[in-house]
Structures are given as structure tokens and as C-alpha cells.
């Protein structure tokens, strides 16, 4: 985030990895908190406190954390990799080209600039998508229907 916008956005980075020590040596900006590895309870706290999820990943299958954010009615900013395009569109977040920092910057600034009602509408749209297609009940129903279709082809 540019110097003029750093007070607009705060990030809590959940997770751990081999780059953490190097990041800490280089210095962490004042608007960034490294939460480290988090359990489910802490993850729920982070979703509750946050205004959205940012996942600028280069490789994913079906990102569970995106589904978790959507289930909690949080807008999502995610790279267009793996199955992300099945989850996120303009109604519930920002689907970005992978590896394009300017697109990521614009999306973060756009989300930060939204008022509470706009974020709430976007989050609600994500929750509707999760409930319609990605609950255990919805997935089970689709799987049973697929099995029945295969059995009929016999």
C-alpha cells in the first residue's frame, strides 16, 4: 500500500512458513500483524474482526479459506487460480489475475473505500453462494444426483 494509504488498511496475516523470519528481519510495516499459525477459534475471531479476506495466491485448488470467509459473509479478494472463479465474482468480491500487484492494490483500496452497507451486501452475496452450492448438504445432493445419473447410464 502506498505511503498515503497505509493508515487506511490493516492486515493480519495468518499462517506460518519459511519466509516469516526473513520478513521479520526486513521489518514489518506498522499496519501488518503476523498472527502465525491459527486454530479454528482464532480464525473465527479474525474473520469476525476483519472486513474481508485477501488471498493473493498463485496456486490453489478449491481454497477452503475463501469458502470460510464467504460463509461468514465477508467479501473476498482472491487470485483467479484453481476453482476461485467458481466462488468469487463482482457480486461477492474481487477476482484478480494472479501475480499482478497493481490489480491487488486497486482491489484492496476499493474494498477499504466501501462503506459498511456495500461490504455487507457483498458479504451476503458470498454467503448465498456458499449456502446454495457448498454446504455439506448441497454437495451431498449433487453427489447423489451424479451417482444416480451414472447408474442410469449403466
N, C-alpha and C positions, 0 to 999 in steps of 0.2 A: 504494500500500500504506500502510496506516495507520502512524503512528509506532511503535506497538507491534509491528508485524510486519516492519519494514524489514530487520531482520537475518536474517529467515527466507528471504528471496528475493533472488537476484541476477539481473539481466537483462543480457544482451549483445544490443544492438540492431544487427543487420546491415542495411546498406543506407545510401543517401545520399539526400538530397533537399533541396528548397528551405527546409525548416524547421529544418535542422540548426544553422545559425548562430544563429538566434533561440533555439533550445533551449540552446545553449551559453552565450549571453549571460544567459539566465534562471538558469542553473546546473543542473548535472546532479546528481541525488542520488548519494550515495556508493555505493549498490547498483546503479547503472546504468553500463554501459560502452557508448560509441558506437563500434562497430567500423568503421563506414564501409562502403564497397563491399568485398565479399569475393569472392575467387576460389573455385573448387571445392575446392581443398585446404584453405583456411581454413574454408570452410563445413563440410567434413567434421570438422575439428578442433572447431568449435563444437558440432556435433551429438554428437560423442564426449564432450565435456566436460559438456554440458548434460543436464538431467533431462527436458526436454520442449521443445516448440515452442509459442509463443504467437503467434497471428496474429489480432488483433482488427480485422479488415478490414471495410470497408463495401461493397467491390466486388471481386469475383473471378469468374473463370470456373471452371477446374479448377486450384486452387492447387498448382503443382508443388512448392513448398517443403513443403507438407503431405505429399505423396507421398514426398518425400525423407526427411522425418522418420519417417514410418511404415516406410519401407524399412530405416531404421536402428534400428527397434524403439524409437522414442521416443513417449511419449504426446503428444497434441496438444490444444491449446485453440484453437478457431477459431470465428469468427462463422458463423452459418448463412446464408451467401450463396453464390450460384453453385452449384457442384456439391459444396460442402463436406459436405452431408448424405449424399452417396453415399460419402464417405470416412470420416467420423467419427461415432461414436455412443458410448454409455456404456461399451462394451467396450474402446475404444481411446483415449478422450479425452473432451473436453467440447465439445459443440456449443451455442453461445451465441446468443441474439438479438443482432443487430448493433446497435451503439450503446448498449448497456446496461452502463455501467461497474460497477454493483453485481454483476451476473452474472459479469463478468470477474474482479472482485475475489474473489468466492466461489470461482470455479474455480481461480484461481491459489493461493489459500490451501489449497484441498482437495488440489491436486496437490503442493504443498510439504509438506503434512502426511502424505502417503503414505509408507509405508516402501519400501525398495528392492524388496522382492518384489512389492508392489502395482504399483509403476511398471513393473517388469519384465513382469508379466502383461499390463498394459495395452499396453505397447510391443509385446509378442509378438503380441497380437491385431491390432494395426495392421499388423504385418509380414505376417501371414497374409492379411489383406485385400489388401495390395499384391501379394503373390505370386499370389493367386488371380485377381485381376482387372486389375491394372495393369502387369504386366511387358510388355515388347515382345512376348513370345511369346503371352501371354494376349490382348492387344489385337489382335494379328495374327490369331489363331484366330477371334476374334469378327468381325473384319472379313471374313475369308474366308467364314465361315458366312453373314454378311449378304449378301455378293455372290452366293453360291450360291442363297440364298433369292430374291433379286431375279431372278436368271437363270431360276429355275424358274417364276416368275410370268409371265415373258416376255411 
